[in-house]
C-alpha cells in the first residue's frame, strides 16, 4: 500500500503501483524517492509516516515527518522554511550520536516541509511494558545508565527533548527482519541498546516566535510544571525521565500517582505487591521528580554522579621498574604486605580501618594510596565506595578520621602531601582557586570521566596529593574552601 500524505485527502490508501492518489490526484512519491506506506503518529505540527526508500534496491524503511504550516503563502512561512533548514542542521549533529536516529533528508514538497530519519527496528518501552509487565529495579538502573549520557549529549548541544516518555524510547533490535541499519550505518549499537526518538524540528520551532499560540510540546502526564508554562531546562527532561521510570516500575498511569493536594508523587504506594525499591534508587527518583527546578538534579551529569558503583574501583598494581632506580615490582609488593610501620595513631570515630592506607603510604605507593584515601573517606561518611563527595559531605567528615588521614599523608611524604598542606597553600593564595590549582599542579577544570593527569611521585608539587578525584557536585570547585573550613573546625594543621 502507498499512503497519500496530502493533509486534505479523504481516501489516502492507494495500491503500490499508483503514482498519483486515486482520491485527490496528489503525487505519491516524495522527492521521487520516498514512498509513504502508513501513518504512525500525529501531533500539533503534523504527521509521521513509515516509508520506504525507493532509490535503494532493498527498499529499506525510513520515517518521514511532515510539518504542516497553513500560512504557506506568507512571510511567516518563508521564515519557517529558513528556520527549518537551520534546525535540520542541528538535528543532523544530534544524529551522530549512536542512540539518536540519523537524518537522511529534509526538503519542501508541495508547500509542506518534510524530514526523513532512519527507521529504528525494535519495540518501545511502552510496548515492552504492555507485553512483559512492570520493570524490576535492575532494569531501571540499566535504563538510567543507558539514557542519561544521551541526555547529557543533547543538552550540551543546547537541545531539550521535551517529550521523554516510554513511547519515545526504543530498544533497538538488531535482529529484526526489517532492519535498515547496515554494518556501516548501525553506529556501534548493541542488539539491545536504547534509542531516543522523536527529535522533531517542531520541538525546536516552539522556542521561536513562529510557534502557534497555545501550543505546548510534550505529553501532559510526563511534563514538568515549568514546561506547561512554556519554559524548559535540562532538568525538565530529567523530570520526564523520572516519570518514565515510575511508570515502568508500577505500570500505573503517571496522572494517577500524583497527589494534587500535597503536590507530590506517591508512586511507591502503587508498586506491585511484594515489590520494593531500594532507598538509593528511591532517593534518585524522588529528586528527579521534584516540582521546583532548583530542587532537582541540575543536569544528567549530576545524576550519573549520584549513581555510584556498588563495587570499589580496582587498585592497579604498579608496572615493573629498573631495580637500579626504584625497587622492583615484586619488592614493592612484598613491602606492601610486610611493612609494619609503627608510631601511627590510626584512630577513627566510626570504626574505619586505616591499616591499608598506612602501609601503602609507608612504601610510597602514592597512586594506590590516593585511591584508598577516597575509599576510606566514603567509608567514614557511610557512603558506597566510589561515591563522589559533595560540599555537604566534606562538612560532615569526622574530625578524628580526617586527622588520621592527614597525619599519615604528611608523615610518609615528609611534609609534602596532605590535606593540611593543601589548607596552608589555599590560605596563602587567599582562597583563589585558580591560584591554588596552579601552586599544587592541578588543572582548573574538572572531569568525572577522565584522569586529572596527576603526578604520583614524591617529586610532585607540594600539596599535589591527595587528589580531588573524589570531588563531585554542581559547585565542585568549592571543595578546597569547605575542606579548609572543616580542617579549621577540627583544629587540624
N, C-alpha and C positions, 0 to 999 in steps of 0.2 A: 504494500500500500504506500502511496505517496500522499502526504498531508499538505494541504494548501495553507500557507501562513498569512494570507490576506485577512486582516482583522475583521473585515466586513463579510467574509464568505459564510453563507448559510449551510453549505454542504461540503466541508473541506476534504472528505475522503475520496481518493482517486486511485485507479489502478496504477501499478508500477510503470506501465508503458506510456501513460499520458505525459505530455509535455506542458499542456495547459489544463487548468482546472475546468472540469466539465460543468461546474456550477457558476463560477464568476469569471472564467476565462483568464485568470491571472497566470503568469508564467510560473511554473512549479519549482524549477531548479534555481537555487540561489547562487549567483555568480557563475552560472552554468556548471556548477560543480557539486554543491551540497544539496542532497535530496532529503527533506524532512519526512519522517515516517510516522511519528506520533508525538502528541504533546505530552510533556512530563512535568510541567509546572506553570504557575501563573501568579503574577504579583501586580502591584500598583503601577509598575512601569512597563509591563509587557509580559511575554510568554517565553517558555523554554521548550525546545523540541529536541527529540532524539533524531539524529540524521545519519546519513551515510555519505562518505566522501567518494564521489564517482570518478575522481581522477586517479585513484589508486586501484589497481586490479582486484585486490582483495576486498575493496569497498568497506574499509573499517568504519566503525561507528564513531560519531562525534556528538557534541552537544552544541546546539545553536540557540543563542539568546537573542530575542527580538525586543528592542526598546521602542516603545510607542510614544510619540510626542505629537498630539493632534495639530498643534500650530506649525505645520510644516512649511508654510509659506512666509513666515515672519522672520524678523531679525533674531528673535529669540531662538528659533530653530537653528539658524546659522551658528549662533554661539554654542548651542548644544553640540552640533557636529564638531566644532573645533575643540570643545572640551572633551568630547567623546574620544577623539584621536589622542589627546594628551593622556587621558586616563588609561586608554588601551596600552600605552607605552608603560605606564606604571604597573599595570596588571601583567604585562609581559615580563617585567622584572620579578614580580612575585612568583610567576610560573617557573622560575629557575629553581625554586625550592622543590625537593623531591616529593613533598607531601602537599603540593598545591597544583591543580591542573594547569597545564600549559595553554596559552592562547595560540591558536592555529591561524586565525584570520580575523580581521574586523573590516567592515565595509558598509556602504549605504546602498540600499536596494529598494527602488520604487518608494522613495520618501520614508523609508524606515531604516533604523540603524541595527546592525547585526554584529554579534560577537560569536566566534566559533572557538570552542575549547575541546581539549581532549576528553574522551569518554573514559571514566574510571570504572572498570568492572568490579563488582562486589556488592555487598549489602550495606545499607546504612545502619547505624547503631539503633535507630528506631525499629527497623525491620528485625534486627537481632533480638531486641527486647521482646517483641511480639512473638517471635518464634522460639526463643530459648529461655525466656524468663528473666528475672532480675539478675543484676550483676553481683558478683562477690566483691569483697574489699580488694582482693588481689587484682581483679580486673580493673577496678577504679584506679588503683595505683599505676597500673600499666597505661591506662588512658591518659592520666596526667603526665606521666613521663614522656609519652609519645606526642602529645599535643602542645604542651607548654613551650617547647623550643620553636614550634611553628608560629605560635602567637608572638613569641619574642622576636622572630624574624619579621613578621608583617608590621609589628609596631615600630620596629627600627626603621622600616620603610615608610613610616607615617601613614599607615593604613589601619583603620579599625574595622573589623569584620562586621560587627553589629547584629549578627544573626547566628551565633553559636547555638546549636541545638543538635539532638541526636540525628535528626533527618538530614543535617548538613555535614555529617561525618561518615565517611565510607571506609569500611575495612576492605582494603584492596585485595582482590582475589586474583593472583597472577595465573591461576589455572583455569580461569573462566574461558569458555569456548569462544566468547565474543570479544576476547582481549584485543585491544588496538595498540597496546604498548609493545613495540618491538624491542629486540635486545638492546638497540642503541638508544631507544627512547624511554625505557622504563625508569631511568634516572636513579637506579640503585634501590628501588623499592623492594622490600622483602615481601613475601607472599601474604603476610598478614598485617602490614603496616597501615595505620590510619591516614586518611587523606581528607583534608578540609576543603569542602567545595562551596559553591555559590558565592564566588567573588565576582559579583556583577558590577558593571560600570554604574548601574542605577544607584548602588550604595554610595559610590563616590560622588555622584552628582548631587546627592542630598545635602552635601556640605556647602552647596553654592546657592546663589540667588535664583538659579534656574529650576530648583526643585519646586514641586507643586505645593501650594499651601495646604497644610494639614496632613501631609504625607509623612508617615513615620515608618522607617525601615526597621524590620525586626519582627519577632514573634512575641506578643504581649506576655505570655506565660514564662518566658525566659529573659525578659527585658529588665534591666536595672532601672531604678526610679529616674535617674538623670536622663536616660535615653528617651523616656516619654515626654521630656521637656525639650528635646532637641539637642541635648549635649551628650557627647561621648568622649571617653578617655580609654587608655589601655585597660584600666581597671574595670571598664564596662564589659569588655569581652571576658574578663576573668569572672565577673559575676555570672554571666550567662554560662560559662563553663561549670561553675559551681552548681547552678540549677540543673544543668545536664547531668552532672554526677548524681545528685539526689534523685532525679527522675529514674535513672538507670538502677540505682540501689533499691528503690521502693516499687517501681512500676506504677506509681500514682501520679496523676496529672499535677504539675507544679502548682497550679492555682488552688488545689485542694490542700496543699501543705503549708500555706502561708496564713498566719494568724493576724488578721487585719486589726483586731482590737489592740494587740500588744506590739504590732508592727515587727514581727519576727517570723522566721521559718521554724516550723516544728516537725521537720522531716523525720527525726528519729522516732516519733510516735507512729510512723507509718511503715517502719521496717517490718518485713515478714516475720511471723512468729519464729522465735528461736534464733533470729539473726541479730548480731551485734556488730558495731563498728568501733574500731579502736579509738582511744582518746586522741591519738596522734592524728589520724585521718579526720576525726570529727572536728578538731580544732582548725585544721586547714580548711575544711569545707565551710565551717561557720564563719571564718574570716573572709573567705571568698564571697559569702552571701550577705555581708553587712550592707545595710541600706545606704549609709553615708560613704561616699567615695574615700574620704580620709581614713576610714576605719578598715578598709580593705588592703590587700597587698597592692603596692603601687604599680608593680609590673610582674611579668612572668618570671623574671629572674629571681625576684624575691620569693615566689612560691617554690621555685626549684631549690632555693637555699633551705627553705623550711622542710623540704622532703629529703631529710638526711638519710644516708645509707644506714642499714641495720647492722652492718659489719664494719669493723675498723679497717682503715687503709692498710694494705700490706706494707711491711717495712722492708725496703730493698736492701740487700747485702752489698757492701762496697766492692768494687772491682779490684782484682789483684794489682799490686803496685810493685815497682822495683824495690827490693829489700834494702838497697843502699840508701834510699831516700826516705821511705816510710816503712813501717812494719808490714809484712806480707798479710794477705787476706786471712790466712789460717792463724797467724799470730794475733791479729786483731780479734778474730772470732774467739780464740782461746782466752784472750784477756777479758773480753766482754763477759764471759761466763765464769771466770775465775777471780777477777779483780775483787778485792774486798776492801774498798776504801773505808776509812774509819774517821770518827770525829764529826760526822754529819748528823744533824738533828732532823730526822725525817718525820716531823710532826704533821698531823692532819686533823682538822676539825671534823671531817666527815668520813674518816677511815680509808683514805686513798693510800695505796702502797707506792712509794716513790723509789723503791729499790732499783727498778729497771732504769729509770731516768738517771739515778745516781751512777750506775755502772756505765751507761752509755757516755755520760759526760766525763767520767774518770778516764776512759780510754780515748777520748777525743772523737767520738763518733757523732759529729755535730748535726748531720742531716737526720740521722735516726733519733737523736735527742730532741731535735726540733719537732718531729712528728709525735714523739712520746709526750712532749710538753702539751701539744694540742689535745692528745688523748686524756691526760690526767686533768687538764682544765675542764674538759667536758664531764669527766667523772666527778670532779669536785662540785660541779653545778647540777649533777643529776641528769645530764643530757646524754644522748646517744653518742658513741664515738663518731667523729667526723662531722658533728653538728657545727654550723657556723655560729659564732657568738656575737650577739648584738651589744649595743652600748649598755642596755639594761642588765645583761648578763655580767658584764665586766664589773658593774656596780655591786653585784652580789657575790663576787669571788670571795671565799672565806679567807680571812687575813692570815691565819696560820698556814694554809696551803699556799697562798701567794708568796709568803715569806720563805717557805721551804723551796719552792721552785726557783725563786730569785737567788737564794743563797747558794744553791747547787750550781747554777749557771755562773755566778760571779766567782766562786771558789775555783772551779775547774777551768775557767778561761783566764785565770789570773787577772780578773777585774775588767776584761774586755767586753764581755757579754752579760746580759741580764736585764730584767725589767727596770731595776733601779738605775742601771747605767743609762737606759733609754729615757727614763724620767729626768735625769740630770741634764741630758742633752736637750730634751724638749723644753725644759725650763730656761736653758741658756739661750735658746732661739725665740724666747718669749711666746711659745705656743704657736709659732708659724709653721704649719705642717709641711709646706714645700721645702723650707729650710731644714726642717728636721729630717725629712727623707734624704735630702742632699748630703747631710752630715753622716748619716748611717748607711748610705749606699742603697736606698730603696727607690724604685720608680714612684712617681707621684700619682700614677693611675692605678686602678685596681682591676683584677680579673679573677673570677671564681673558677675558671676553667683552664687556666694555664699557670705554669710556674712563674715565680717572681724573678727568675734568673738570679738566685741567691748565691752567695759565696760561702760554701760550707767549709771554711778552713779558719785556722787560728789567725791567718793574715787578713781576714775580712775587716772592714772598717769597725772601729769601736762602736758598740751598740747595734751592730748588724743583726745579731741574733739575741733572743728567739725571733723568728719571723712573724709577720702578721697574717700567715696563711689561714689562720682560724677566724679572721675578722669577717663579719657579714653585716648586712643591714643597708638601709637606704642611705644613711649617713656614715658609711664605713670609715671615712677619713677622720671621724671624731674619736676613734678608738684610743689614740695616744692621749687625748685630753682626759677621757674617762679613766684610763689606766693610771695616769699620773695622779688624778684625784683620789683614786682608790688606794694607791700606794701611800699617799699622804694620810688618808684616814687610818690606815693600818700602821702608820709610823715606820714605813719601810724605806730605807735609803735616805 
